[in-house]
Amino acid sequence: MLTTNNVRGEHLLWLTPILYIWLANITAPNDLIVFYMDDSYYLFNFFTTMLIFLCIVMLPYYLHTHLRKNNIRNIVISWLHILISSVLILAILSILTYIPPINRNWRYSPVQSPHFSNWILFNDIALVLFGILLFIQIVYLIYGFSKIRKHKEQIKYNQPEVEVILYNRDEVFINPAL
């Protein structure tokens, strides 16, 4: 059943990689995602890639729900984070999924193939976008935790002091400030 508690914007953070990987698993020409970094090739299947992206957005997702429950979130910052993260996840996954396949030995040929140059360009773009995605998640985590800390301090300072009145059989201690 769709209610306002079930339909939230932060659900896009975990739905985006799941839906994309599900569609890519059906329509992608490649079975693996290959990227090149630090003179090594890394091969990931679609399920592993989905888990990596879910791990990246898991803590920001819980931070979104906590800020929403306590009514301390800024709606503009929250939606900016959700939309930018979703677009970056889609861009990275689409680049890595639909990049044309290459022969890894082309890297060692004396004349570099234009296909390999294009592949390296797309690979570098995907890695830069991945770095930007990680940076955005870290910045949002810092923002969210500082917002929670500020909220807790505000609650602490706004609580009224509790007056203690002790009753004894013979005498009563009353706060003279009353």
JORA-V883834 format. One record per residue. N is the residue number from 1. RES is the residue in one letter. PHI is phi as a letter, one per 40 degrees, with the letter a starting at -180 (none if undefined). Layout:
n,res,phi
N,RES,PHI
N,RES,PHI
This chain:
n,res,phi
1,M,none
2,L,c
3,T,b
4,T,c
5,N,c
6,N,c
7,V,c
8,R,b
9,G,c
10,E,c
11,H,c
12,L,c
13,L,c
14,W,c
15,L,c
16,T,d
17,P,c
18,I,c
19,L,c
20,Y,c
21,I,c
22,W,c
23,L,c
24,A,c
25,N,c
26,I,c
27,T,b
28,A,c
29,P,c
30,N,b
31,D,c
32,L,b
33,I,b
34,V,b
35,F,b
36,Y,b
37,M,a
38,D,f
39,D,f
40,S,b
41,Y,c
42,Y,b
43,L,b
44,F,b
45,N,c
46,F,c
47,F,c
48,T,c
49,T,c
50,M,c
51,L,c
52,I,c
53,F,c
54,L,c
55,C,c
56,I,c
57,V,c
58,M,c
59,L,c
60,P,c
61,Y,c
62,Y,c
63,L,c
64,H,d
65,T,c
66,H,c
67,L,c
68,R,c
69,K,c
70,N,c
71,N,f
72,I,b
73,R,c
74,N,c
75,I,c
76,V,c
77,I,c
78,S,c
79,W,c
80,L,c
81,H,c
82,I,c
83,L,c
84,I,c
85,S,c
86,S,c
87,V,c
88,L,c
89,I,c
90,L,c
91,A,c
92,I,c
93,L,c
94,S,c
95,I,c
96,L,c
97,T,c
98,Y,b
99,I,c
100,P,c
101,P,c
102,I,b
103,N,c
104,R,c
105,N,c
106,W,c
107,R,c
108,Y,c
109,S,c
110,P,c
111,V,b
112,Q,c
113,S,c
114,P,c
115,H,c
116,F,c
117,S,c
118,N,c
119,W,c
120,I,c
121,L,c
122,F,c
123,N,c
124,D,c
125,I,c
126,A,c
127,L,c
128,V,c
129,L,c
130,F,c
131,G,c
132,I,c
133,L,c
134,L,c
135,F,c
136,I,c
137,Q,c
138,I,c
139,V,c
140,Y,c
141,L,c
142,I,c
143,Y,c
144,G,c
145,F,c
146,S,c
147,K,c
148,I,c
149,R,c
150,K,c
151,H,c
152,K,c
153,E,c
154,Q,c
155,I,c
156,K,c
157,Y,c
158,N,c
159,Q,c
160,P,c
161,E,c
162,V,c
163,E,c
164,V,b
165,I,b
166,L,c
167,Y,b
168,N,b
169,R,c
170,D,c
171,E,b
172,V,b
173,F,c
174,I,b
175,N,c
176,P,c
177,A,c
178,L,c
